[in-house]
Amino acid sequence: MSYGEGSPRPASGFELWSWFFMRISGLLLVFLVLGHLYIMHILNSVEIIDYNFVARRWANIGWRTYDWVMLALALFHGANGIRVIIDDYAHRPGWRTFWLALLYVVTFILLVLGTVVLVTFPFPA
Amino acid sequence: MGLYRGYRGSQGQWAWMLHRLSGVGIMLFLMMHIVDTFLAGFGPQVYDHVMALYRAPLFMVLEVVLVAGVVYHAVNGLRVIVIDFWPNALRWHKPLIVAEAIVFLVLFIPAAVIMLGRLFG
């Protein structure tokens, strides 16, 4: 009988660390992401957000740090969730390897893209 | 796995399935969002052009769907964490689901009203 709880806590090893990571990052992301949504979509909106808005926000290193922590946690939380889904549904070894490899490559590229823009975006003179 | 769950469908299974669906949807958006944010590094012309796409009415409606997905994923995830670390909470399985629905509506309805109000106002 499923009560809709998460996956049972694994006994040890990588899966145990993954299980704890999902709970801890999830808890942090509740605050980081709901805070982000509140600021960007409720207080502000896509009608206001443009290059100057981003430049003013990223003039503050605190917001860059906030965004990078959120980027890394959300990306790894999401990628780990997709990994579990691939394990659940992709049974043929070749396809499983293909999907996992694609996931890891895309995740790595996105982490690099997000990090590069946060680090290299110019500070106001 | 079919969407139809028939008599086996309990609130828990629906909650679990919605958690996966919302998670995958949020991940797809996140991938796009990282790329669009990366484009800010190419200067105002490029970034403002990309942001203009998000102001299309279709995207502003999808934005509300995104917020619903994130709020659901967050609230349901908190319920899962409660059950993980305090299994006795399963004695209040149904009340927990009801509480989750109430918290979701309390957070989502005002947000949807504000966001859709902008679109139609």
gemmi code that builds the backbone of each chain (N, CA, C; Angstrom):
import gemmi

chains = {
    "A": [
        ("MET", (0.858, -1.206, 0.000), (0.000, 0.000, 0.000), (0.879, 1.234, 0.000)),
        ("SER", (0.680, 2.042, -1.003), (1.484, 3.260, -1.081), (0.777, 4.400, -0.369)),
        ("TYR", (1.514, 5.079, 0.459), (0.970, 6.271, 1.099), (1.529, 7.535, 0.467)),
        ("GLY", (2.299, 7.364, -0.604), (2.838, 8.541, -1.261), (4.040, 9.110, -0.551)),
        ("GLU", (4.671, 8.294, 0.277), (5.923, 8.744, 0.877), (7.019, 8.670, -0.177)),
        ("GLY", (8.188, 9.152, 0.112), (9.286, 9.067, -0.841), (9.817, 7.649, -0.882)),
        ("SER", (10.914, 7.468, -1.632), (11.489, 6.133, -1.675), (12.030, 5.775, -0.300)),
        ("PRO", (11.984, 4.470, 0.078), (12.488, 4.072, 1.392), (13.973, 4.402, 1.536)),
        ("ARG", (14.394, 4.707, 2.764), (15.784, 5.111, 2.965), (16.717, 3.943, 2.649)),
        ("PRO", (17.651, 4.122, 1.686), (18.562, 3.032, 1.351), (19.489, 2.741, 2.537)),
        ("ALA", (20.040, 1.508, 2.571), (20.823, 1.071, 3.725), (22.156, 1.816, 3.826)),
        ("SER", (22.845, 1.983, 2.696), (24.185, 2.556, 2.784), (24.650, 2.997, 1.408)),
        ("GLY", (25.863, 3.524, 1.377), (26.522, 3.837, 0.108), (25.968, 5.074, -0.569)),
        ("PHE", (26.199, 5.162, -1.890), (25.823, 6.350, -2.657), (24.325, 6.625, -2.559)),
        ("GLU", (23.497, 5.550, -2.611), (22.055, 5.760, -2.600), (21.583, 6.396, -1.282)),
        ("LEU", (22.280, 6.059, -0.185), (21.917, 6.677, 1.101), (22.259, 8.166, 1.084)),
        ("TRP", (23.469, 8.483, 0.576), (23.846, 9.893, 0.470), (22.899, 10.643, -0.445)),
        ("SER", (22.521, 10.013, -1.555), (21.581, 10.617, -2.495), (20.239, 10.893, -1.807)),
        ("TRP", (19.785, 9.933, -0.994), (18.510, 10.067, -0.286), (18.553, 11.276, 0.668)),
        ("PHE", (19.646, 11.376, 1.438), (19.783, 12.520, 2.353), (19.913, 13.824, 1.579)),
        ("PHE", (20.676, 13.785, 0.480), (20.851, 14.999, -0.319), (19.513, 15.527, -0.816)),
        ("MET", (18.630, 14.612, -1.281), (17.337, 15.070, -1.800), (16.522, 15.759, -0.711)),
        ("ARG", (16.589, 15.222, 0.520), (15.805, 15.828, 1.618), (16.404, 17.176, 2.030)),
        ("ILE", (17.720, 17.237, 2.182), (18.358, 18.458, 2.670), (18.291, 19.557, 1.607)),
        ("SER", (18.645, 19.201, 0.344), (18.583, 20.220, -0.712), (17.129, 20.645, -0.926)),
        ("GLY", (16.195, 19.692, -0.838), (14.787, 20.022, -1.013), (14.322, 21.047, 0.011)),
        ("LEU", (14.734, 20.824, 1.264), (14.355, 21.739, 2.346), (14.921, 23.147, 2.087)),
        ("LEU", (16.201, 23.209, 1.680), (16.814, 24.512, 1.389), (16.148, 25.171, 0.178)),
        ("LEU", (15.817, 24.342, -0.839), (15.222, 24.894, -2.057), (13.822, 25.453, -1.810)),
        ("VAL", (13.115, 24.913, -0.804), (11.805, 25.481, -0.471), (11.964, 26.985, -0.223)),
        ("PHE", (12.988, 27.348, 0.560), (13.194, 28.761, 0.883), (13.801, 29.519, -0.297)),
        ("LEU", (14.854, 28.929, -0.911), (15.545, 29.618, -2.005), (14.616, 29.846, -3.196)),
        ("VAL", (13.906, 28.801, -3.608), (13.102, 28.902, -4.835), (11.808, 29.675, -4.588)),
        ("LEU", (11.115, 29.397, -3.468), (9.892, 30.167, -3.214), (10.243, 31.635, -3.000)),
        ("GLY", (11.388, 31.915, -2.384), (11.848, 33.297, -2.246), (12.111, 33.926, -3.605)),
        ("HIS", (12.784, 33.167, -4.467), (13.088, 33.623, -5.826), (11.790, 33.901, -6.597)),
        ("LEU", (10.828, 32.972, -6.509), (9.549, 33.162, -7.218), (8.819, 34.382, -6.684)),
        ("TYR", (8.843, 34.562, -5.357), (8.137, 35.693, -4.758), (8.728, 37.021, -5.244)),
        ("ILE", (10.065, 37.098, -5.254), (10.720, 38.343, -5.666), (10.523, 38.596, -7.161)),
        ("MET", (10.733, 37.547, -7.985), (10.753, 37.751, -9.435), (9.372, 37.731, -10.077)),
        ("HIS", (8.430, 36.995, -9.506), (7.141, 36.827, -10.184), (5.980, 37.489, -9.464)),
        ("ILE", (6.150, 37.839, -8.184), (5.058, 38.488, -7.453), (5.392, 39.964, -7.233)),
        ("LEU", (6.533, 40.228, -6.541), (6.935, 41.628, -6.332), (7.275, 42.286, -7.669)),
        ("ASN", (8.011, 41.543, -8.529), (8.323, 42.021, -9.877), (7.584, 41.110, -10.859)),
        ("SER", (7.903, 41.245, -12.146), (7.274, 40.367, -13.138), (8.129, 40.352, -14.387)),
        ("VAL", (7.788, 39.440, -15.322), (8.545, 39.386, -16.572), (8.423, 40.693, -17.361)),
        ("GLU", (7.394, 41.516, -16.999), (7.256, 42.803, -17.694), (8.327, 43.795, -17.244)),
        ("ILE", (8.896, 43.559, -16.058), (9.887, 44.477, -15.485), (11.309, 43.963, -15.696)),
        ("ILE", (11.450, 42.632, -15.688), (12.790, 42.042, -15.697), (13.432, 42.189, -17.080)),
        ("ASP", (14.546, 42.919, -17.115), (15.335, 43.052, -18.337), (16.809, 43.084, -17.946)),
        ("TYR", (17.661, 43.421, -18.897), (19.101, 43.412, -18.646), (19.469, 44.336, -17.482)),
        ("ASN", (18.868, 45.544, -17.462), (19.205, 46.491, -16.392), (18.782, 45.984, -15.019)),
        ("PHE", (17.628, 45.305, -14.987), (17.153, 44.716, -13.734), (18.174, 43.705, -13.221)),
        ("VAL", (18.636, 42.828, -14.126), (19.617, 41.804, -13.745), (20.929, 42.470, -13.305)),
        ("ALA", (21.351, 43.499, -14.057), (22.615, 44.174, -13.746), (22.558, 44.812, -12.351)),
        ("ARG", (21.413, 45.451, -12.032), (21.273, 46.068, -10.707), (21.295, 45.012, -9.616)),
        ("ARG", (20.627, 43.889, -9.877), (20.550, 42.827, -8.888), (21.935, 42.196, -8.675)),
        ("TRP", (22.634, 41.954, -9.754), (23.936, 41.288, -9.647), (25.057, 42.262, -9.291)),
        ("ALA", (24.738, 43.538, -9.096), (25.728, 44.453, -8.541), (26.037, 44.041, -7.100)),
        ("ASN", (25.096, 43.322, -6.512), (25.233, 42.856, -5.132), (25.735, 41.406, -5.147)),
        ("ILE", (26.903, 41.209, -4.561), (27.493, 39.863, -4.598), (26.654, 38.868, -3.799)),
        ("GLY", (25.878, 39.388, -2.854), (24.994, 38.516, -2.072), (23.964, 37.825, -2.963)),
        ("TRP", (23.397, 38.573, -3.935), (22.406, 37.960, -4.834), (23.067, 36.980, -5.794)),
        ("ARG", (24.330, 37.275, -6.183), (25.035, 36.304, -7.039), (25.247, 35.006, -6.280)),
        ("THR", (25.612, 35.131, -4.995), (25.817, 33.939, -4.176), (24.510, 33.161, -4.021)),
        ("TYR", (23.432, 33.896, -3.707), (22.096, 33.286, -3.587), (21.771, 32.509, -4.861)),
        ("ASP", (21.975, 33.172, -6.014), (21.620, 32.539, -7.286), (22.492, 31.321, -7.574)),
        ("TRP", (23.791, 31.389, -7.197), (24.648, 30.244, -7.499), (24.295, 29.050, -6.621)),
        ("VAL", (24.035, 29.295, -5.339), (23.653, 28.195, -4.443), (22.356, 27.563, -4.939)),
        ("MET", (21.397, 28.431, -5.339), (20.123, 27.926, -5.852), (20.343, 27.138, -7.148)),
        ("LEU", (21.179, 27.675, -8.037), (21.504, 26.989, -9.295), (22.053, 25.596, -9.031)),
        ("ALA", (23.074, 25.505, -8.186), (23.742, 24.221, -7.956), (22.790, 23.233, -7.275)),
        ("LEU", (22.073, 23.689, -6.225), (21.182, 22.775, -5.511), (20.039, 22.320, -6.399)),
        ("ALA", (19.414, 23.258, -7.141), (18.269, 22.899, -7.983), (18.703, 21.965, -9.103)),
        ("LEU", (19.856, 22.251, -9.692), (20.337, 21.431, -10.810), (20.641, 20.004, -10.344)),
        ("PHE", (21.342, 19.866, -9.217), (21.687, 18.522, -8.748), (20.462, 17.807, -8.175)),
        ("HIS", (19.569, 18.551, -7.512), (18.327, 17.961, -7.015), (17.508, 17.428, -8.193)),
        ("GLY", (17.372, 18.246, -9.236), (16.591, 17.838, -10.403), (17.261, 16.700, -11.160)),
        ("ALA", (18.575, 16.814, -11.355), (19.294, 15.769, -12.092), (19.216, 14.441, -11.340)),
        ("ASN", (19.320, 14.487, -10.028), (19.236, 13.246, -9.248), (17.831, 12.647, -9.331)),
        ("GLY", (16.809, 13.523, -9.348), (15.439, 13.040, -9.530), (15.269, 12.358, -10.878)),
        ("ILE", (15.820, 12.969, -11.936), (15.729, 12.364, -13.270), (16.491, 11.040, -13.299)),
        ("ARG", (17.646, 10.984, -12.605), (18.418, 9.740, -12.539), (17.567, 8.608, -11.954)),
        ("VAL", (16.824, 8.923, -10.894), (15.969, 7.906, -10.275), (14.876, 7.463, -11.249)),
        ("ILE", (14.318, 8.432, -11.995), (13.265, 8.101, -12.957), (13.831, 7.227, -14.080)),
        ("ILE", (15.059, 7.546, -14.555), (15.698, 6.712, -15.581), (15.889, 5.295, -15.044)),
        ("ASP", (16.352, 5.183, -13.792), (16.519, 3.858, -13.190), (15.196, 3.100, -13.140)),
        ("ASP", (14.089, 3.846, -12.927), (12.774, 3.196, -12.815), (12.247, 2.713, -14.162)),
        ("TYR", (12.488, 3.470, -15.223), (11.791, 3.180, -16.479), (12.696, 2.685, -17.592)),
        ("ALA", (13.998, 3.005, -17.568), (14.879, 2.588, -18.660), (15.611, 1.309, -18.246)),
        ("HIS", (15.096, 0.183, -18.704), (15.650, -1.094, -18.243), (16.691, -1.666, -19.192)),
        ("ARG", (16.526, -1.379, -20.503), (17.499, -1.953, -21.440), (18.833, -1.250, -21.243)),
        ("PRO", (19.902, -2.038, -21.015), (21.191, -1.460, -20.614), (21.686, -0.368, -21.554)),
        ("GLY", (21.552, -0.581, -22.857), (22.058, 0.417, -23.803), (21.360, 1.751, -23.655)),
        ("TRP", (20.015, 1.716, -23.597), (19.252, 2.953, -23.466), (19.494, 3.619, -22.114)),
        ("ARG", (19.582, 2.773, -21.072), (19.821, 3.310, -19.733), (21.136, 4.101, -19.724)),
        ("THR", (22.179, 3.504, -20.302), (23.471, 4.185, -20.370), (23.363, 5.472, -21.178)),
        ("PHE", (22.625, 5.400, -22.303), (22.463, 6.576, -23.143), (21.795, 7.723, -22.375)),
        ("TRP", (20.677, 7.438, -21.712), (19.941, 8.492, -21.003), (20.760, 9.059, -19.841)),
        ("LEU", (21.440, 8.173, -19.105), (22.255, 8.645, -17.981), (23.403, 9.512, -18.478)),
        ("ALA", (24.056, 9.071, -19.570), (25.170, 9.853, -20.105), (24.682, 11.221, -20.557)),
        ("LEU", (23.536, 11.232, -21.278), (22.966, 12.506, -21.738), (22.663, 13.418, -20.547)),
        ("LEU", (22.050, 12.829, -19.506), (21.711, 13.609, -18.308), (22.955, 14.221, -17.684)),
        ("TYR", (24.011, 13.422, -17.533), (25.212, 13.921, -16.857), (25.908, 14.997, -17.687)),
        ("VAL", (25.943, 14.796, -19.003), (26.592, 15.789, -19.868), (25.821, 17.108, -19.823)),
        ("VAL", (24.478, 17.032, -19.971), (23.660, 18.247, -19.978), (23.767, 18.958, -18.618)),
        ("THR", (23.721, 18.187, -17.531), (23.814, 18.785, -16.198), (25.142, 19.519, -16.031)),
        ("PHE", (26.231, 18.876, -16.483), (27.543, 19.504, -16.357), (27.603, 20.800, -17.171)),
        ("ILE", (27.109, 20.749, -18.422), (27.139, 21.949, -19.276), (26.337, 23.078, -18.633)),
        ("LEU", (25.145, 22.751, -18.100), (24.299, 23.795, -17.508), (24.947, 24.386, -16.264)),
        ("LEU", (25.625, 23.548, -15.460), (26.315, 24.072, -14.278), (27.410, 25.045, -14.715)),
        ("VAL", (28.120, 24.692, -15.780), (29.179, 25.564, -16.288), (28.577, 26.879, -16.809)),
        ("LEU", (27.517, 26.799, -17.622), (26.899, 28.014, -18.180), (26.435, 28.951, -17.066)),
        ("GLY", (25.730, 28.394, -16.080), (25.208, 29.215, -14.992), (26.319, 29.838, -14.163)),
        ("THR", (27.357, 29.054, -13.914), (28.475, 29.551, -13.116), (29.232, 30.642, -13.876)),
        ("VAL", (29.452, 30.404, -15.181), (30.206, 31.367, -15.987), (29.515, 32.734, -15.976)),
        ("VAL", (28.190, 32.762, -16.206), (27.525, 34.066, -16.282), (27.516, 34.756, -14.915)),
        ("LEU", (27.376, 33.977, -13.824), (27.356, 34.587, -12.491), (28.718, 35.162, -12.118)),
        ("VAL", (29.788, 34.500, -12.585), (31.134, 34.942, -12.221), (31.624, 36.071, -13.133)),
        ("THR", (31.292, 35.997, -14.434), (31.881, 36.937, -15.391), (31.012, 38.165, -15.652)),
        ("PHE", (29.737, 38.159, -15.224), (28.883, 39.324, -15.475), (29.526, 40.555, -14.832)),
        ("PRO", (29.678, 41.639, -15.605), (30.445, 42.775, -15.083), (29.777, 43.438, -13.866)),
        ("PHE", (30.603, 43.812, -12.903), (30.139, 44.645, -11.795), (30.100, 46.082, -12.285)),
        ("PRO", (29.166, 46.906, -11.768), (29.118, 48.307, -12.199), (30.434, 49.009, -11.866)),
        ("ALA", (30.897, 49.870, -12.789), (32.184, 50.552, -12.599), (32.105, 51.506, -11.421)),
    ],
    "B": [
        ("MET", (3.821, 3.042, -17.869), (2.850, 3.334, -16.802), (1.763, 4.255, -17.338)),
        ("GLY", (0.525, 3.798, -17.289), (-0.582, 4.624, -17.777), (-0.956, 5.667, -16.763)),
        ("LEU", (-1.624, 6.717, -17.264), (-2.072, 7.755, -16.333), (-3.251, 7.240, -15.518)),
        ("TYR", (-4.064, 6.342, -16.148), (-5.240, 5.841, -15.453), (-4.825, 4.853, -14.374)),
        ("ARG", (-5.241, 5.097, -13.146), (-4.831, 4.222, -12.060), (-6.002, 3.422, -11.502)),
        ("GLY", (-7.214, 3.717, -12.001), (-8.369, 2.917, -11.618), (-8.560, 2.816, -10.116)),
        ("TYR", (-9.001, 1.654, -9.669), (-9.346, 1.499, -8.251), (-8.126, 1.552, -7.354)),
        ("ARG", (-6.929, 1.344, -7.968), (-5.739, 1.362, -7.123), (-5.375, 2.784, -6.698)),
        ("GLY", (-5.929, 3.758, -7.399), (-5.525, 5.141, -7.149), (-5.923, 5.609, -5.761)),
        ("SER", (-4.939, 5.849, -4.904), (-5.220, 6.480, -3.609), (-4.586, 7.861, -3.660)),
        ("GLN", (-4.901, 8.689, -2.666), (-4.331, 10.045, -2.665), (-2.816, 9.987, -2.722)),
        ("GLY", (-2.246, 8.976, -2.027), (-0.790, 8.863, -1.979), (-0.183, 8.636, -3.346)),
        ("GLN", (-0.840, 7.755, -4.128), (-0.305, 7.497, -5.467), (-0.404, 8.724, -6.347)),
        ("TRP", (-1.516, 9.439, -6.232), (-1.661, 10.678, -7.011), (-0.619, 11.701, -6.596)),
        ("ALA", (-0.417, 11.806, -5.284), (0.579, 12.763, -4.783), (1.955, 12.430, -5.334)),
        ("TRP", (2.289, 11.143, -5.335), (3.581, 10.674, -5.817), (3.731, 10.964, -7.310)),
        ("MET", (2.660, 10.668, -8.084), (2.735, 10.870, -9.525), (2.854, 12.355, -9.861)),
        ("LEU", (2.063, 13.181, -9.153), (2.157, 14.628, -9.385), (3.537, 15.154, -9.009)),
        ("HIS", (4.148, 14.548, -7.987), (5.485, 14.983, -7.568), (6.483, 14.751, -8.701)),
        ("ARG", (6.392, 13.565, -9.335), (7.286, 13.259, -10.454), (7.011, 14.166, -11.639)),
        ("LEU", (5.726, 14.297, -11.998), (5.375, 15.124, -13.163), (5.833, 16.561, -12.961)),
        ("SER", (5.538, 17.130, -11.773), (5.936, 18.514, -11.524), (7.456, 18.620, -11.500)),
        ("GLY", (8.121, 17.607, -10.949), (9.585, 17.631, -10.897), (10.197, 17.663, -12.288)),
        ("VAL", (9.687, 16.806, -13.190), (10.212, 16.773, -14.555), (9.923, 18.102, -15.259)),
        ("GLY", (8.709, 18.619, -15.075), (8.356, 19.898, -15.700), (9.251, 21.027, -15.217)),
        ("ILE", (9.482, 21.084, -13.893), (10.341, 22.137, -13.333), (11.761, 21.996, -13.876)),
        ("MET", (12.245, 20.748, -13.992), (13.604, 20.512, -14.488), (13.739, 20.994, -15.935)),
        ("LEU", (12.718, 20.716, -16.766), (12.770, 21.177, -18.157), (12.812, 22.700, -18.199)),
        ("PHE", (11.974, 23.348, -17.346), (12.015, 24.810, -17.310), (13.373, 25.299, -16.818)),
        ("LEU", (13.898, 24.661, -15.766), (15.185, 25.090, -15.203), (16.283, 25.063, -16.267)),
        ("MET", (16.283, 24.005, -17.096), (17.292, 23.899, -18.152), (17.195, 25.095, -19.101)),
        ("MET", (15.963, 25.426, -19.502), (15.765, 26.574, -20.388), (16.174, 27.874, -19.678)),
        ("HIS", (15.822, 27.972, -18.391), (16.045, 29.197, -17.628), (17.543, 29.452, -17.418)),
        ("ILE", (18.324, 28.399, -17.249), (19.775, 28.570, -17.100), (20.354, 29.114, -18.402)),
        ("VAL", (19.881, 28.574, -19.538), (20.372, 29.059, -20.831), (19.972, 30.526, -21.034)),
        ("ASP", (18.697, 30.885, -20.757), (18.304, 32.279, -20.984), (19.062, 33.235, -20.058)),
        ("THR", (19.347, 32.783, -18.828), (20.116, 33.632, -17.924), (21.569, 33.764, -18.391)),
        ("PHE", (22.109, 32.665, -18.930), (23.473, 32.691, -19.469), (23.587, 33.768, -20.550)),
        ("LEU", (22.505, 33.956, -21.333), (22.532, 34.925, -22.428), (22.662, 36.366, -21.924)),
        ("ALA", (22.411, 36.599, -20.623), (22.633, 37.938, -20.064), (24.091, 38.349, -20.230)),
        ("GLY", (24.969, 37.369, -20.307), (26.384, 37.650, -20.497), (26.698, 38.242, -21.867)),
        ("PHE", (25.724, 38.170, -22.805), (25.951, 38.695, -24.148), (25.442, 40.126, -24.315)),
        ("GLY", (24.984, 40.742, -23.212), (24.607, 42.144, -23.274), (23.122, 42.387, -23.436)),
        ("PRO", (22.728, 43.673, -23.338), (21.307, 44.052, -23.284), (20.499, 43.629, -24.511)),
        ("GLN", (21.069, 43.787, -25.730), (20.256, 43.483, -26.917), (19.769, 42.032, -26.891)),
        ("VAL", (20.727, 41.124, -26.679), (20.401, 39.696, -26.696), (19.433, 39.360, -25.562)),
        ("TYR", (19.770, 39.790, -24.325), (18.975, 39.382, -23.166), (17.563, 39.983, -23.213)),
        ("ASP", (17.461, 41.248, -23.580), (16.132, 41.877, -23.624), (15.255, 41.245, -24.699)),
        ("HIS", (15.881, 40.794, -25.783), (15.128, 40.088, -26.821), (14.557, 38.784, -26.270)),
        ("VAL", (15.386, 38.054, -25.488), (14.927, 36.785, -24.920), (13.811, 37.030, -23.904)),
        ("MET", (13.979, 38.061, -23.056), (12.954, 38.350, -22.045), (11.635, 38.732, -22.690)),
        ("ALA", (11.710, 39.392, -23.863), (10.471, 39.785, -24.560), (9.646, 38.547, -24.920)),
        ("LEU", (10.335, 37.421, -25.193), (9.601, 36.189, -25.517), (8.747, 35.736, -24.328)),
        ("TYR", (9.303, 35.902, -23.118), (8.574, 35.469, -21.916), (7.330, 36.323, -21.670)),
        ("ARG", (7.262, 37.502, -22.315), (6.094, 38.363, -22.085), (4.931, 38.010, -22.992)),
        ("ALA", (5.106, 37.049, -23.882), (3.982, 36.588, -24.703), (2.922, 35.987, -23.785)),
        ("PRO", (1.619, 36.253, -24.094), (0.548, 35.775, -23.205), (0.649, 34.282, -22.898)),
        ("LEU", (1.015, 33.465, -23.906), (1.120, 32.024, -23.671), (2.133, 31.732, -22.564)),
        ("PHE", (3.282, 32.426, -22.617), (4.316, 32.189, -21.613), (3.883, 32.693, -20.240)),
        ("MET", (3.090, 33.789, -20.216), (2.645, 34.289, -18.920), (1.648, 33.337, -18.274)),
        ("VAL", (0.890, 32.590, -19.099), (0.006, 31.560, -18.549), (0.840, 30.367, -18.076)),
        ("LEU", (1.831, 29.976, -18.895), (2.711, 28.867, -18.503), (3.474, 29.193, -17.217)),
        ("GLU", (3.760, 30.497, -17.012), (4.435, 30.947, -15.805), (3.579, 30.609, -14.571)),
        ("VAL", (2.258, 30.788, -14.700), (1.360, 30.448, -13.592), (1.371, 28.938, -13.354)),
        ("VAL", (1.395, 28.151, -14.455), (1.483, 26.688, -14.338), (2.790, 26.302, -13.643)),
        ("LEU", (3.881, 26.975, -14.001), (5.180, 26.715, -13.379), (5.123, 26.962, -11.874)),
        ("VAL", (4.531, 28.103, -11.488), (4.431, 28.429, -10.063), (3.594, 27.369, -9.343)),
        ("ALA", (2.508, 26.918, -9.985), (1.693, 25.856, -9.378), (2.540, 24.609, -9.173)),
        ("GLY", (3.327, 24.240, -10.179), (4.171, 23.048, -10.089), (5.202, 23.164, -8.987)),
        ("VAL", (5.847, 24.318, -8.892), (6.890, 24.508, -7.880), (6.275, 24.481, -6.475)),
        ("VAL", (5.148, 25.193, -6.310), (4.520, 25.241, -4.981), (4.064, 23.839, -4.580)),
        ("TYR", (3.464, 23.091, -5.540), (3.037, 21.727, -5.220), (4.241, 20.859, -4.838)),
        ("HIS", (5.298, 20.920, -5.666), (6.486, 20.086, -5.426), (7.089, 20.399, -4.062)),
        ("ALA", (7.105, 21.680, -3.698), (7.662, 22.101, -2.409), (6.811, 21.584, -1.252)),
        ("VAL", (5.496, 21.799, -1.331), (4.616, 21.426, -0.217), (4.562, 19.907, -0.075)),
        ("ASN", (4.460, 19.191, -1.214), (4.423, 17.728, -1.137), (5.767, 17.174, -0.655)),
        ("GLY", (6.863, 17.806, -1.096), (8.181, 17.383, -0.643), (8.306, 17.526, 0.871)),
        ("LEU", (7.759, 18.609, 1.421), (7.800, 18.794, 2.877), (7.013, 17.691, 3.581)),
        ("ARG", (5.860, 17.312, 2.989), (5.071, 16.225, 3.580), (5.869, 14.918, 3.561)),
        ("VAL", (6.555, 14.662, 2.444), (7.379, 13.446, 2.339), (8.475, 13.455, 3.407)),
        ("ILE", (9.101, 14.623, 3.607), (10.174, 14.717, 4.606), (9.624, 14.448, 6.009)),
        ("VAL", (8.438, 14.987, 6.292), (7.808, 14.755, 7.599), (7.622, 13.252, 7.822)),
        ("ILE", (7.106, 12.559, 6.785), (6.847, 11.119, 6.914), (8.161, 10.337, 7.021)),
        ("ASP", (9.183, 10.765, 6.259), (10.476, 10.071, 6.280), (11.085, 10.064, 7.667)),
        ("PHE", (11.048, 11.219, 8.336), (11.756, 11.340, 9.606), (10.853, 11.095, 10.810)),
        ("TRP", (9.544, 10.932, 10.546), (8.592, 10.711, 11.623), (7.485, 9.803, 11.091)),
        ("PRO", (7.814, 8.492, 10.902), (6.876, 7.569, 10.237), (5.504, 7.503, 10.912)),
        ("ASN", (5.445, 7.809, 12.220), (4.156, 7.813, 12.908), (3.156, 8.758, 12.271)),
        ("ALA", (3.677, 9.745, 11.523), (2.792, 10.720, 10.889), (1.844, 10.042, 9.903)),
        ("LEU", (2.198, 8.822, 9.449), (1.316, 8.108, 8.517), (-0.029, 7.768, 9.154)),
        ("ARG", (-0.087, 7.787, 10.482), (-1.397, 7.602, 11.144), (-2.351, 8.723, 10.757)),
        ("TRP", (-1.775, 9.868, 10.388), (-2.605, 11.004, 9.944), (-2.410, 11.248, 8.447)),
        ("HIS", (-2.356, 10.122, 7.714), (-2.097, 10.217, 6.278), (-3.084, 11.151, 5.581)),
        ("LYS", (-4.394, 10.895, 5.783), (-5.389, 11.711, 5.075), (-5.395, 13.161, 5.547)),
        ("PRO", (-5.391, 13.411, 6.864), (-5.307, 14.815, 7.303), (-4.076, 15.533, 6.763)),
        ("LEU", (-2.955, 14.806, 6.635), (-1.741, 15.429, 6.093), (-1.955, 15.846, 4.636)),
        ("ILE", (-2.631, 14.971, 3.871), (-2.922, 15.294, 2.472), (-3.840, 16.515, 2.402)),
        ("VAL", (-4.832, 16.549, 3.296), (-5.756, 17.693, 3.311), (-5.002, 18.965, 3.688)),
        ("ALA", (-4.116, 18.855, 4.702), (-3.318, 20.014, 5.111), (-2.451, 20.487, 3.950)),
        ("GLU", (-1.885, 19.527, 3.223), (-1.055, 19.870, 2.073), (-1.867, 20.646, 1.035)),
        ("ALA", (-3.075, 20.152, 0.765), (-3.924, 20.827, -0.223), (-4.237, 22.249, 0.221)),
        ("ILE", (-4.505, 22.421, 1.549), (-4.842, 23.763, 2.058), (-3.636, 24.691, 1.925)),
        ("VAL", (-2.444, 24.205, 2.335), (-1.240, 25.044, 2.231), (-0.982, 25.414, 0.772)),
        ("PHE", (-1.156, 24.427, -0.125), (-0.967, 24.703, -1.552), (-1.895, 25.826, -2.014)),
        ("LEU", (-3.188, 25.709, -1.668), (-4.155, 26.708, -2.136), (-3.871, 28.078, -1.535)),
        ("VAL", (-3.485, 28.110, -0.244), (-3.203, 29.385, 0.424), (-2.021, 30.097, -0.248)),
        ("LEU", (-1.015, 29.311, -0.674), (0.151, 29.918, -1.327), (-0.133, 30.236, -2.790)),
        ("PHE", (-0.830, 29.326, -3.479), (-0.947, 29.452, -4.932), (-2.026, 30.436, -5.369)),
        ("ILE", (-3.194, 30.431, -4.713), (-4.303, 31.262, -5.205), (-3.935, 32.747, -5.242)),
        ("PRO", (-3.375, 33.322, -4.147), (-3.007, 34.746, -4.236), (-1.984, 35.004, -5.334)),
        ("ALA", (-1.010, 34.090, -5.481), (0.009, 34.261, -6.524), (-0.640, 34.249, -7.900)),
        ("ALA", (-1.571, 33.295, -8.124), (-2.236, 33.192, -9.427), (-3.068, 34.437, -9.699)),
        ("VAL", (-3.761, 34.945, -8.646), (-4.592, 36.138, -8.828), (-3.722, 37.325, -9.246)),
        ("ILE", (-2.562, 37.490, -8.573), (-1.667, 38.604, -8.900), (-1.120, 38.456, -10.320)),
        ("MET", (-0.673, 37.238, -10.654), (-0.039, 37.032, -11.965), (-1.043, 37.113, -13.107)),
        ("LEU", (-2.220, 36.502, -12.928), (-3.227, 36.564, -13.992), (-3.848, 37.960, -14.075)),
        ("GLY", (-3.911, 38.640, -12.923), (-4.416, 40.010, -12.912), (-3.566, 40.908, -13.789)),
        ("ARG", (-2.251, 40.681, -13.769), (-1.334, 41.441, -14.612), (-1.607, 41.168, -16.092)),
        ("LEU", (-1.911, 39.914, -16.383), (-2.106, 39.509, -17.774), (-3.403, 40.092, -18.325)),
        ("PHE", (-4.463, 40.081, -17.490), (-5.768, 40.508, -17.990), (-6.105, 41.937, -17.582)),
        ("GLY", (-5.316, 42.495, -16.627), (-5.639, 43.806, -16.075), (-5.230, 44.955, -16.985)),
    ],
}
model = gemmi.Model(1)
for chain_id, residues in chains.items():
    chain = gemmi.Chain(chain_id)
    for i, (resn, *xyz) in enumerate(residues, 1):
        res = gemmi.Residue()
        res.name, res.seqid = resn, gemmi.SeqId(i, " ")
        for name, pos in zip(("N", "CA", "C"), xyz):
            atom = gemmi.Atom()
            atom.name, atom.element = name, gemmi.Element(name[0])
            atom.pos, atom.b_iso = gemmi.Position(*pos), 0.0
            res.add_atom(atom)
        chain.add_residue(res)
    model.add_chain(chain)
structure = gemmi.Structure()
structure.add_model(model)
structure.setup_entities()
